Structure formats: C-alpha cells, structure tokens
Amino acid sequence: MRIRRKQKSFILRSAQQEEALHRIWYALRSGIYLRRMCLRGTKVLGRVKY
C-alpha cells in the first residue's frame, strides 16, 4: 500500500515540475519574442521618412 502512495506522489510531483518548467520556458520564450518585435518596430520606425 505504501509503495503505491509513494509512486502516485512521485508521479504527481513529476507532473507538477514538468508543468512549471513548461510555464517558465514559455514565459522566457515569449519575452524573447516580444523583445525582438519591439526592436524590429523601432528599426522600422527609424526608417520611416516623415
């Protein structure tokens, strides 16, 4: 009985850790993407002749 509880607990913790890592990875990737878009936007605006 105890072994099954430990297995379930381990699986649950593993799933939670995987989800947390995925969220961190996605947030970092989104931040990099947004920074690139902002840099491109300023470069494009700098080229526009008024």
N, CA, C and O atoms as a Tripos MOL2 file, in Angstrom:
@<TRIPOS>MOLECULE
protein
  200   199    50     0     0
PROTEIN
NO_CHARGES

@<TRIPOS>ATOM
      1 N           0.8230   -1.1900    0.0000 N.3       1 MET1
      2 CA          0.0000    0.0000    0.0000 C.3       1 MET1
      3 C           0.8700    1.2580    0.0000 C.2       1 MET1
      4 O           0.6010    2.2000   -0.7460 O.2       1 MET1
      5 N           1.9090    1.2750    0.8340 N.am      2 ARG2
      6 CA          2.7620    2.4630    0.9280 C.3       2 ARG2
      7 C           3.5000    2.7430   -0.3770 C.2       2 ARG2
      8 O           3.7090    3.8970   -0.7530 O.2       2 ARG2
      9 N           3.8900    1.6710   -1.0570 N.am      3 ILE3
     10 CA          4.6330    1.8450   -2.3030 C.3       3 ILE3
     11 C           3.7610    2.5550   -3.3310 C.2       3 ILE3
     12 O           4.2380    3.4490   -4.0310 O.2       3 ILE3
     13 N           2.5200    2.1810   -3.4320 N.am      4 ARG4
     14 CA          1.6140    2.8090   -4.3930 C.3       4 ARG4
     15 C           1.4180    4.2950   -4.0750 C.2       4 ARG4
     16 O           1.3710    5.1230   -4.9850 O.2       4 ARG4
     17 N           1.3060    4.6250   -2.8210 N.am      5 ARG5
     18 CA          1.1490    6.0340   -2.4390 C.3       5 ARG5
     19 C           2.3860    6.8300   -2.8240 C.2       5 ARG5
     20 O           2.2820    7.9520   -3.3200 O.2       5 ARG5
     21 N           3.5620    6.2420   -2.5910 N.am      6 LYS6
     22 CA          4.8020    6.9320   -2.9490 C.3       6 LYS6
     23 C           4.9050    7.0990   -4.4570 C.2       6 LYS6
     24 O           5.3600    8.1360   -4.9390 O.2       6 LYS6
     25 N           4.4850    6.0850   -5.2020 N.am      7 GLN7
     26 CA          4.5260    6.1780   -6.6580 C.3       7 GLN7
     27 C           3.5930    7.2790   -7.1460 C.2       7 GLN7
     28 O           3.9720    8.0800   -8.0000 O.2       7 GLN7
     29 N           2.3890    7.3220   -6.6140 N.am      8 LYS8
     30 CA          1.4360    8.3560   -7.0070 C.3       8 LYS8
     31 C           1.9620    9.7330   -6.6460 C.2       8 LYS8
     32 O           1.8440   10.6770   -7.4280 O.2       8 LYS8
     33 N           2.5400    9.8450   -5.4670 N.am      9 SER9
     34 CA          3.0940   11.1170   -5.0290 C.3       9 SER9
     35 C           4.2320   11.5460   -5.9480 C.2       9 SER9
     36 O           4.3230   12.7140   -6.3260 O.2       9 SER9
     37 N           5.0960   10.6040   -6.3040 N.am     10 PHE10
     38 CA          6.2210   10.9050   -7.1910 C.3      10 PHE10
     39 C           5.7250   11.3260   -8.5710 C.2      10 PHE10
     40 O           6.2270   12.2880   -9.1520 O.2      10 PHE10
     41 N           4.7390   10.6020   -9.0900 N.am     11 ILE11
     42 CA          4.1930   10.9360  -10.4070 C.3      11 ILE11
     43 C           3.5500   12.3100  -10.3810 C.2      11 ILE11
     44 O           3.7210   13.0950  -11.3130 O.2      11 ILE11
     45 N           2.8160   12.6060   -9.3270 N.am     12 LEU12
     46 CA          2.1720   13.9100   -9.2030 C.3      12 LEU12
     47 C           3.2110   15.0180   -9.1430 C.2      12 LEU12
     48 O           3.0690   16.0360   -9.8210 O.2      12 LEU12
     49 N           4.2620   14.8330   -8.3330 N.am     13 ARG13
     50 CA          5.3200   15.8430   -8.2360 C.3      13 ARG13
     51 C           6.0270   16.0160   -9.5760 C.2      13 ARG13
     52 O           6.3400   17.1400   -9.9680 O.2      13 ARG13
     53 N           6.2800   14.9280  -10.2740 N.am     14 SER14
     54 CA          6.9460   14.9960  -11.5740 C.3      14 SER14
     55 C           6.1020   15.7850  -12.5660 C.2      14 SER14
     56 O           6.6220   16.6080  -13.3200 O.2      14 SER14
     57 N           4.8100   15.5330  -12.5610 N.am     15 ALA15
     58 CA          3.9110   16.2440  -13.4710 C.3      15 ALA15
     59 C           3.8690   17.7310  -13.1280 C.2      15 ALA15
     60 O           3.8570   18.5720  -14.0270 O.2      15 ALA15
     61 N           3.8460   18.0590  -11.8570 N.am     16 GLN16
     62 CA          3.8270   19.4610  -11.4420 C.3      16 GLN16
     63 C           5.1230   20.1600  -11.8290 C.2      16 GLN16
     64 O           5.1000   21.3070  -12.2750 O.2      16 GLN16
     65 N           6.2470   19.4820  -11.6620 N.am     17 GLN17
     66 CA          7.5330   20.0630  -12.0370 C.3      17 GLN17
     67 C           7.6120   20.2720  -13.5420 C.2      17 GLN17
     68 O           8.1130   21.2980  -14.0030 O.2      17 GLN17
     69 N           7.1240   19.3160  -14.3000 N.am     18 GLU18
     70 CA          7.1380   19.4390  -15.7580 C.3      18 GLU18
     71 C           6.2740   20.6230  -16.1980 C.2      18 GLU18
     72 O           6.6650   21.3840  -17.0820 O.2      18 GLU18
     73 N           5.1170   20.7720  -15.5880 N.am     19 GLU19
     74 CA          4.2390   21.8860  -15.9210 C.3      19 GLU19
     75 C           4.8940   23.2170  -15.5610 C.2      19 GLU19
     76 O           4.8020   24.1760  -16.3280 O.2      19 GLU19
     77 N           5.5460   23.2880  -14.4200 N.am     20 ALA20
     78 CA          6.2220   24.5190  -14.0050 C.3      20 ALA20
     79 C           7.3540   24.8620  -14.9620 C.2      20 ALA20
     80 O           7.5130   26.0240  -15.3380 O.2      20 ALA20
     81 N           8.1420   23.8700  -15.3610 N.am     21 LEU21
     82 CA          9.2270   24.1170  -16.3130 C.3      21 LEU21
     83 C           8.6820   24.5850  -17.6590 C.2      21 LEU21
     84 O           9.2580   25.4650  -18.2980 O.2      21 LEU21
     85 N           7.5710   23.9920  -18.0830 N.am     22 HIS22
     86 CA          6.9560   24.4000  -19.3450 C.3      22 HIS22
     87 C           6.4960   25.8560  -19.2740 C.2      22 HIS22
     88 O           6.6810   26.6160  -20.2240 O.2      22 HIS22
     89 N           5.8990   26.2370  -18.1530 N.am     23 ARG23
     90 CA          5.4500   27.6310  -17.9960 C.3      23 ARG23
     91 C           6.6270   28.5980  -18.0050 C.2      23 ARG23
     92 O           6.5540   29.6610  -18.6210 O.2      23 ARG23
     93 N           7.7100   28.2330  -17.3270 N.am     24 ILE24
     94 CA          8.9060   29.0850  -17.3020 C.3      24 ILE24
     95 C           9.4820   29.2070  -18.7050 C.2      24 ILE24
     96 O           9.8110   30.3070  -19.1490 O.2      24 ILE24
     97 N           9.6050   28.0830  -19.4060 N.am     25 TRP25
     98 CA         10.1450   28.0820  -20.7670 C.3      25 TRP25
     99 C           9.2900   28.9540  -21.6780 C.2      25 TRP25
    100 O           9.8160   29.7470  -22.4580 O.2      25 TRP25
    101 N           7.9670   28.8070  -21.5780 N.am     26 TYR26
    102 CA          7.0610   29.5890  -22.4180 C.3      26 TYR26
    103 C           7.1750   31.0780  -22.1060 C.2      26 TYR26
    104 O           7.1760   31.9050  -23.0180 O.2      26 TYR26
    105 N           7.2700   31.4220  -20.8280 N.am     27 ALA27
    106 CA          7.3910   32.8320  -20.4370 C.3      27 ALA27
    107 C           8.6950   33.4280  -20.9530 C.2      27 ALA27
    108 O           8.7110   34.5540  -21.4510 O.2      27 ALA27
    109 N           9.7800   32.6840  -20.8350 N.am     28 LEU28
    110 CA         11.0640   33.1700  -21.3420 C.3      28 LEU28
    111 C          11.0250   33.3260  -22.8550 C.2      28 LEU28
    112 O          11.5090   34.3200  -23.3970 O.2      28 LEU28
    113 N          10.4590   32.3600  -23.5210 N.am     29 ARG29
    114 CA         10.3830   32.4270  -24.9830 C.3      29 ARG29
    115 C           9.4990   33.5910  -25.4200 C.2      29 ARG29
    116 O           9.8320   34.2870  -26.3800 O.2      29 ARG29
    117 N           8.3930   33.8110  -24.7420 N.am     30 SER30
    118 CA          7.5100   34.9290  -25.0720 C.3      30 SER30
    119 C           8.2290   36.2510  -24.8580 C.2      30 SER30
    120 O           8.0840   37.1760  -25.6580 O.2      30 SER30
    121 N           9.0010   36.3430  -23.7870 N.am     31 GLY31
    122 CA          9.7520   37.5650  -23.5090 C.3      31 GLY31
    123 C          10.7780   37.8520  -24.5810 C.2      31 GLY31
    124 O          10.9420   39.0010  -24.9920 O.2      31 GLY31
    125 N          11.4750   36.8200  -25.0430 N.am     32 ILE32
    126 CA         12.4650   36.9890  -26.1070 C.3      32 ILE32
    127 C          11.7640   37.4260  -27.3850 C.2      32 ILE32
    128 O          12.2420   38.3230  -28.0790 O.2      32 ILE32
    129 N          10.6390   36.8020  -27.7000 N.am     33 TYR33
    130 CA          9.8860   37.1400  -28.9020 C.3      33 TYR33
    131 C           9.4080   38.5870  -28.8470 C.2      33 TYR33
    132 O           9.5090   39.3160  -29.8340 O.2      33 TYR33
    133 N           8.8880   39.0030  -27.6950 N.am     34 LEU34
    134 CA          8.4030   40.3750  -27.5640 C.3      34 LEU34
    135 C           9.5370   41.3780  -27.6990 C.2      34 LEU34
    136 O           9.3650   42.4250  -28.3240 O.2      34 LEU34
    137 N          10.7070   41.0700  -27.1160 N.am     35 ARG35
    138 CA         11.8580   41.9690  -27.2470 C.3      35 ARG35
    139 C          12.2750   42.1140  -28.6970 C.2      35 ARG35
    140 O          12.5760   43.2180  -29.1510 O.2      35 ARG35
    141 N          12.2940   41.0110  -29.4260 N.am     36 ARG36
    142 CA         12.6640   41.0630  -30.8480 C.3      36 ARG36
    143 C          11.6780   41.9130  -31.6250 C.2      36 ARG36
    144 O          12.0740   42.7110  -32.4740 O.2      36 ARG36
    145 N          10.3950   41.7450  -31.3380 N.am     37 MET37
    146 CA          9.3790   42.5220  -32.0510 C.3      37 MET37
    147 C           9.5170   44.0060  -31.7320 C.2      37 MET37
    148 O           9.3540   44.8450  -32.6170 O.2      37 MET37
    149 N           9.8140   44.3350  -30.4890 N.am     38 CYS38
    150 CA          9.9990   45.7390  -30.1130 C.3      38 CYS38
    151 C          11.2060   46.3240  -30.8280 C.2      38 CYS38
    152 O          11.1530   47.4550  -31.3110 O.2      38 CYS38
    153 N          12.2920   45.5660  -30.9000 N.am     39 LEU39
    154 CA         13.4860   46.0460  -31.5910 C.3      39 LEU39
    155 C          13.2120   46.2320  -33.0730 C.2      39 LEU39
    156 O          13.6530   47.2180  -33.6640 O.2      39 LEU39
    157 N          12.4990   45.3100  -33.6760 N.am     40 ARG40
    158 CA         12.1510   45.4440  -35.0950 C.3      40 ARG40
    159 C          11.2630   46.6590  -35.3030 C.2      40 ARG40
    160 O          11.4310   47.3960  -36.2750 O.2      40 ARG40
    161 N          10.3290   46.8670  -34.4030 N.am     41 GLY41
    162 CA          9.4290   48.0160  -34.5170 C.3      41 GLY41
    163 C          10.1830   49.3290  -34.4740 C.2      41 GLY41
    164 O           9.8710   50.2380  -35.2430 O.2      41 GLY41
    165 N          11.1650   49.4520  -33.5980 N.am     42 THR42
    166 CA         11.9270   50.6980  -33.5170 C.3      42 THR42
    167 C          12.7980   50.8760  -34.7460 C.2      42 THR42
    168 O          13.0030   52.0030  -35.1960 O.2      42 THR42
    169 N          13.3170   49.7820  -35.2990 N.am     43 LYS43
    170 CA         14.1210   49.8800  -36.5200 C.3      43 LYS43
    171 C          13.2520   50.3190  -37.6890 C.2      43 LYS43
    172 O          13.6640   51.1500  -38.4980 O.2      43 LYS43
    173 N          12.0550   49.7650  -37.7760 N.am     44 VAL44
    174 CA         11.1410   50.1310  -38.8610 C.3      44 VAL44
    175 C          10.7330   51.5860  -38.7280 C.2      44 VAL44
    176 O          10.7140   52.3130  -39.7200 O.2      44 VAL44
    177 N          10.4090   52.0210  -37.5280 N.am     45 LEU45
    178 CA         10.0180   53.4170  -37.3290 C.3      45 LEU45
    179 C          11.1700   54.3600  -37.6360 C.2      45 LEU45
    180 O          10.9460   55.4730  -38.1110 O.2      45 LEU45
    181 N          12.3890   53.9350  -37.3730 N.am     46 GLY46
    182 CA         13.5550   54.7640  -37.6690 C.3      46 GLY46
    183 C          13.7630   54.9510  -39.1590 C.2      46 GLY46
    184 O          14.3480   55.9510  -39.5740 O.2      46 GLY46
    185 N          13.3010   54.0200  -39.9710 N.am     47 ARG47
    186 CA         13.4580   54.0970  -41.4250 C.3      47 ARG47
    187 C          12.3730   54.9270  -42.0910 C.2      47 ARG47
    188 O          12.5450   55.3870  -43.2200 O.2      47 ARG47
    189 N          11.2660   55.1200  -41.4060 N.am     48 VAL48
    190 CA         10.1420   55.8530  -41.9970 C.3      48 VAL48
    191 C          10.5010   57.3240  -42.1200 C.2      48 VAL48
    192 O          10.9710   57.9450  -41.1670 O.2      48 VAL48
    193 N          10.2710   57.8760  -43.3150 N.am     49 LYS49
    194 CA         10.5320   59.3060  -43.5400 C.3      49 LYS49
    195 C           9.2260   60.0640  -43.3500 C.2      49 LYS49
    196 O           8.2000   59.7210  -43.9380 O.2      49 LYS49
    197 N           9.2800   61.0820  -42.5290 N.am     50 TYR50
    198 CA          8.0670   61.8530  -42.2380 C.3      50 TYR50
    199 C           7.9700   63.0380  -43.1590 C.2      50 TYR50
    200 O           7.0170   63.8120  -43.0720 O.2      50 TYR50
@<TRIPOS>BOND
     1     1     2 1
     2     2     3 1
     3     3     4 2
     4     3     5 am
     5     5     6 1
     6     6     7 1
     7     7     8 2
     8     7     9 am
     9     9    10 1
    10    10    11 1
    11    11    12 2
    12    11    13 am
    13    13    14 1
    14    14    15 1
    15    15    16 2
    16    15    17 am
    17    17    18 1
    18    18    19 1
    19    19    20 2
    20    19    21 am
    21    21    22 1
    22    22    23 1
    23    23    24 2
    24    23    25 am
    25    25    26 1
    26    26    27 1
    27    27    28 2
    28    27    29 am
    29    29    30 1
    30    30    31 1
    31    31    32 2
    32    31    33 am
    33    33    34 1
    34    34    35 1
    35    35    36 2
    36    35    37 am
    37    37    38 1
    38    38    39 1
    39    39    40 2
    40    39    41 am
    41    41    42 1
    42    42    43 1
    43    43    44 2
    44    43    45 am
    45    45    46 1
    46    46    47 1
    47    47    48 2
    48    47    49 am
    49    49    50 1
    50    50    51 1
    51    51    52 2
    52    51    53 am
    53    53    54 1
    54    54    55 1
    55    55    56 2
    56    55    57 am
    57    57    58 1
    58    58    59 1
    59    59    60 2
    60    59    61 am
    61    61    62 1
    62    62    63 1
    63    63    64 2
    64    63    65 am
    65    65    66 1
    66    66    67 1
    67    67    68 2
    68    67    69 am
    69    69    70 1
    70    70    71 1
    71    71    72 2
    72    71    73 am
    73    73    74 1
    74    74    75 1
    75    75    76 2
    76    75    77 am
    77    77    78 1
    78    78    79 1
    79    79    80 2
    80    79    81 am
    81    81    82 1
    82    82    83 1
    83    83    84 2
    84    83    85 am
    85    85    86 1
    86    86    87 1
    87    87    88 2
    88    87    89 am
    89    89    90 1
    90    90    91 1
    91    91    92 2
    92    91    93 am
    93    93    94 1
    94    94    95 1
    95    95    96 2
    96    95    97 am
    97    97    98 1
    98    98    99 1
    99    99   100 2
   100    99   101 am
   101   101   102 1
   102   102   103 1
   103   103   104 2
   104   103   105 am
   105   105   106 1
   106   106   107 1
   107   107   108 2
   108   107   109 am
   109   109   110 1
   110   110   111 1
   111   111   112 2
   112   111   113 am
   113   113   114 1
   114   114   115 1
   115   115   116 2
   116   115   117 am
   117   117   118 1
   118   118   119 1
   119   119   120 2
   120   119   121 am
   121   121   122 1
   122   122   123 1
   123   123   124 2
   124   123   125 am
   125   125   126 1
   126   126   127 1
   127   127   128 2
   128   127   129 am
   129   129   130 1
   130   130   131 1
   131   131   132 2
   132   131   133 am
   133   133   134 1
   134   134   135 1
   135   135   136 2
   136   135   137 am
   137   137   138 1
   138   138   139 1
   139   139   140 2
   140   139   141 am
   141   141   142 1
   142   142   143 1
   143   143   144 2
   144   143   145 am
   145   145   146 1
   146   146   147 1
   147   147   148 2
   148   147   149 am
   149   149   150 1
   150   150   151 1
   151   151   152 2
   152   151   153 am
   153   153   154 1
   154   154   155 1
   155   155   156 2
   156   155   157 am
   157   157   158 1
   158   158   159 1
   159   159   160 2
   160   159   161 am
   161   161   162 1
   162   162   163 1
   163   163   164 2
   164   163   165 am
   165   165   166 1
   166   166   167 1
   167   167   168 2
   168   167   169 am
   169   169   170 1
   170   170   171 1
   171   171   172 2
   172   171   173 am
   173   173   174 1
   174   174   175 1
   175   175   176 2
   176   175   177 am
   177   177   178 1
   178   178   179 1
   179   179   180 2
   180   179   181 am
   181   181   182 1
   182   182   183 1
   183   183   184 2
   184   183   185 am
   185   185   186 1
   186   186   187 1
   187   187   188 2
   188   187   189 am
   189   189   190 1
   190   190   191 1
   191   191   192 2
   192   191   193 am
   193   193   194 1
   194   194   195 1
   195   195   196 2
   196   195   197 am
   197   197   198 1
   198   198   199 1
   199   199   200 2
@<TRIPOS>SUBSTRUCTURE
     1 MET1         2 RESIDUE 1 A MET
     2 ARG2         6 RESIDUE 1 A ARG
     3 ILE3        10 RESIDUE 1 A ILE
     4 ARG4        14 RESIDUE 1 A ARG
     5 ARG5        18 RESIDUE 1 A ARG
     6 LYS6        22 RESIDUE 1 A LYS
     7 GLN7        26 RESIDUE 1 A GLN
     8 LYS8        30 RESIDUE 1 A LYS
     9 SER9        34 RESIDUE 1 A SER
    10 PHE10       38 RESIDUE 1 A PHE
    11 ILE11       42 RESIDUE 1 A ILE
    12 LEU12       46 RESIDUE 1 A LEU
    13 ARG13       50 RESIDUE 1 A ARG
    14 SER14       54 RESIDUE 1 A SER
    15 ALA15       58 RESIDUE 1 A ALA
    16 GLN16       62 RESIDUE 1 A GLN
    17 GLN17       66 RESIDUE 1 A GLN
    18 GLU18       70 RESIDUE 1 A GLU
    19 GLU19       74 RESIDUE 1 A GLU
    20 ALA20       78 RESIDUE 1 A ALA
    21 LEU21       82 RESIDUE 1 A LEU
    22 HIS22       86 RESIDUE 1 A HIS
    23 ARG23       90 RESIDUE 1 A ARG
    24 ILE24       94 RESIDUE 1 A ILE
    25 TRP25       98 RESIDUE 1 A TRP
    26 TYR26      102 RESIDUE 1 A TYR
    27 ALA27      106 RESIDUE 1 A ALA
    28 LEU28      110 RESIDUE 1 A LEU
    29 ARG29      114 RESIDUE 1 A ARG
    30 SER30      118 RESIDUE 1 A SER
    31 GLY31      122 RESIDUE 1 A GLY
    32 ILE32      126 RESIDUE 1 A ILE
    33 TYR33      130 RESIDUE 1 A TYR
    34 LEU34      134 RESIDUE 1 A LEU
    35 ARG35      138 RESIDUE 1 A ARG
    36 ARG36      142 RESIDUE 1 A ARG
    37 MET37      146 RESIDUE 1 A MET
    38 CYS38      150 RESIDUE 1 A CYS
    39 LEU39      154 RESIDUE 1 A LEU
    40 ARG40      158 RESIDUE 1 A ARG
    41 GLY41      162 RESIDUE 1 A GLY
    42 THR42      166 RESIDUE 1 A THR
    43 LYS43      170 RESIDUE 1 A LYS
    44 VAL44      174 RESIDUE 1 A VAL
    45 LEU45      178 RESIDUE 1 A LEU
    46 GLY46      182 RESIDUE 1 A GLY
    47 ARG47      186 RESIDUE 1 A ARG
    48 VAL48      190 RESIDUE 1 A VAL
    49 LYS49      194 RESIDUE 1 A LYS
    50 TYR50      198 RESIDUE 1 A TYR
